[in-house]
Amino acid sequence: MRTTIYAALAVCVLAAPLPAYTQQSGSDTSGKRWHPTAAQAAALTEANLSALKAALNLTPEQAKNWPALEQAIRDVAKKRAERLNAWRESEQTPETHFDRVRQRAAALAKIAAGLTEYADAAAPLFASLDSSQKQLFIALTTKWVRP
């Protein structure tokens, strides 16, 4: 009984956000979020690709479908970085609500096109994976292959 209480208490303490961890580190107090540079974003993409390939432990037959997926992921990441940079550097503010809606619709169309390319490239490899590889694939790509 006592062990259960201590375990529950430990979980509560560890799960609670600590103020020191929620504050940004460093001397930047401007309130701006950190954004990776193009080189950092590319390095993160390469690291994620390497981790995914290593985790999947592809057979020679499965590996034949890897290059298409790898290129599609790089393309999605590059297009996302380009969209974000263009948006950050844009000095033009939409004049009306409907201008903003149209601007968002155009952005979503670009996102949809990139995700379609990714899905088309990923499907053959995914179909060749066994069930444990499929679980790993989903777990490792869901968070970082995003629009």
Sequence and secondary structure as in RCSB ss.txt:
>XXXX:A:sequence
MRTTIYAALAVCVLAAPLPAYTQQSGSDTSGKRWHPTAAQAAALTEANLSALKAALNLTPEQAKNWPALEQAIRD
VAKKRAERLNAWRESEQTPETHFDRVRQRAAALAKIAAGLTEYADAAAPLFASLDSSQKQLFIALTTKWVRP
>XXXX:A:secstr
 HHHHHHHHHHHHHHS  HHHHS  SS  S       HHHHHHHHHHHHHHHHHHHT  HHHHTTHHHHHHHHHH
HHHHHHHHHHHHHH     SSHHHHHHHHHHHHHHHHHHHHHHHHHHHHHHHHS HHHHHHHHHHHTTTS  
